Amino acid sequence: MARYTGASCKLCRREGQKLFLKGERCYGNKCAISRRAYAPGQHGAQRKKLSEYGVQLREKQKAKRFYGLLESQFRKYFEMASRKKGITGELLLQILETRLDNVVYRLGFATTRAEARQLVTHGHFEVNGKRVNIPSYLVKVNDTISVCEKSKKSVRFKEILDVTGSKVVPKWLEVDQENLTGKVVALPTREDIDLQVQEHLIVELYSK
């Protein structure tokens, strides 16, 4: 399974905003972008005027990194969204939000999306009673996501809930923290997605 293995904080600094890739660290004073709010590298502090293409590229990179995807994966989701009826940019974000690893993170069963991906890959979750170990699995309305019975006894999940217990779960999801289960009650709308990105610029970039 291909994935980015470099420094997460550099990605946030490059995009100029917090992408919340390192869980609790992103909320504290150790957050790299709070201390060095400029792009990484020797000339990162220099302000550069972006071209139209550069602005579109940055929006795409921001969304891609927020969900922890590589280019080929992200492009596949864009093509999937473009075949559907509706606003392509919003449909793209909706598809990305319904990835199983993202849903696990949104439910508070992982502190970061990277951790959610790892937990799913290791077989700790079930969808509608069947074990699913594919992070890219797309959930649907009325799907139930739950931690496997054996995994519920894991100390790690207790530690995760200690961190995420007060986290606000999006209204398109329902969660039962006591039983470590969640349910998709609706598909997410643009208002439900807290990603500060101009998705129409991504559509313009891919439409060239």
C-alpha positions, -999 to +999 in steps of 0.1 A: +000+000+000+017+032-012+017+061+012+036+093+021+063+086+047+080+120+050+076+146+077+040+155+082+046+190+096+064+201+064+032+194+045+012+218+067+039+245+064+040+241+026+002+246+024+002+275+049-024+260+072-030+232+097-040+199+080-042+182+114-019+153+104-004+147+139-034+146+162-031+164+195+003+179+186-015+201+160-036+218+188-006+226+211+023+250+211+046+224+195+028+226+162+054+235+136+032+259+116+025+279+148+063+284+153+073+287+116+044+298+095+062+297+062+071+270+037+100+246+044+133+249+027+161+275+023+139+301+006+106+291+023+102+324+041+103+344+009+069+354-004+062+343-040+034+353-062+016+322-075+004+319-111-032+308-118-019+272-122+001+275-090-030+285-070-050+256-085-021+232-077-019+243-041-056+237-036-053+202-050-022+194-030-039+207+002-069+184-003-047+154-013-026+158+018-055+164+041-068+129+033-034+113+030-036+103-006-012+099-035-018+115-069-031+084-086-056+078-059-068+114-058-071+115-096-093+083-095-117+100-070-119+131-092-128+109-122-154+092-101-169+125-090-169+139-126-191+110-137-218+118-112-246+143-115-240+174-094-212+198-085-180+179-092-159+196-065-184+190-037-190+154-049-152+149-048-150+159-012-181+138-004-164+107-018-132+114+001-151+118+034-168+084+030-135+065+028-135+040+057-102+054+072-117+089+072-149+077+088-130+059+115-111+091+122-143+112+122-159+088+147-131+093+171-117+058+168-083+071+158-063+102+166-052+109+130-062+097+096-028+079+093-035+060+124-071+052+112-056+038+080-032+016+099-059+003+122-082-005+093-054-023+075-046-044+105-082-056+106-096-039+137-129-028+121-161-043+107-187-028+084-221-042+088-207-071+108-180-081+083-143-073+087-130-048+062-092-041+060-093-018+030-089+019+040-103+031+007-136+012+012-164+037+006-192+035+032-229+042+024-258+056+042-270+032+070-237+014+071-226+005+107-189+007+115-176-010+146-144-021+163-140-059+162-149-077+195-113-088+201-100-053+194-124-037+219-103-051+247-071-034+234-055-008+256-049+013+225-085+020+219-089+031+255-060+055+250-075+068+217-109+075+234-091+094+262-078+117+235-109+119+212-137+115+238-147+152+237-143+154+199-174+167+180-186+140+156-201+154+123-238+154+121-238+129+092-224+103+116-237+088+149-213+073+174-217+050+205-184+054+223-193+029+250-198+001+224-172+015+199-197+016+171-208+042+146-234+047+119-236+067+086-269+085+089-265+106+057-240+116+031-219+146+041-227+180+025-201+207+018-211+224+051-202+193+070-166+192+057-142+213+076-115+214+049-106+250+040-101+244+003-116+259-029-126+227-046-137+245-078-100+253-084-092+215-083-119+210-109-104+237-131-069+222-127-080+187-138-102+200-166-073+216-185 
